[in-house]
Amino acid sequence: MKNAPDYKANDPRGWGGDPRRGAALGRPTIHEADLDAPIKLHLARVYIDAGGYDPNGTYFGIGDPLYWYTDAHGTVDAMLRAMDRGHAIEAVRAIYQLATFYAEGDCAGEGEVCAEVPHETTIREV
């Protein structure tokens, strides 16, 4: 899956950048792409455990389902909460009006399948 974006690429390194101080709260948001230009984005559901942590150990809390969207170049990398994928797409298009999205599970339009952000059997959907 050479074209799959890596959820860990923008992963914070613990609270205040120091994992010895505890879990990070959320992730940095990157919006370096032109907001008015066409852009193709990956959108993936991120599973949160019962304590509100993602698979990387970053704290997001409990609430609506969590989604991660990114482009292939790292100029966009952000999180949002939405009821489902359709609502997540609407929320992203409020920022990037000309955004298009890879099909769910489609890595880069080349028939490769992107893995969802992994979760263990102890992690539940919220």
Beta strands, then each sheet from edge to edge (+ up, - down):
strand 1: 30-31
strand 2: 39-46
strand 3: 66-70
strand 4: 76-81
strand 5: 99-101
sheet 1: 1+ 4- 3+ 2- 5-
end
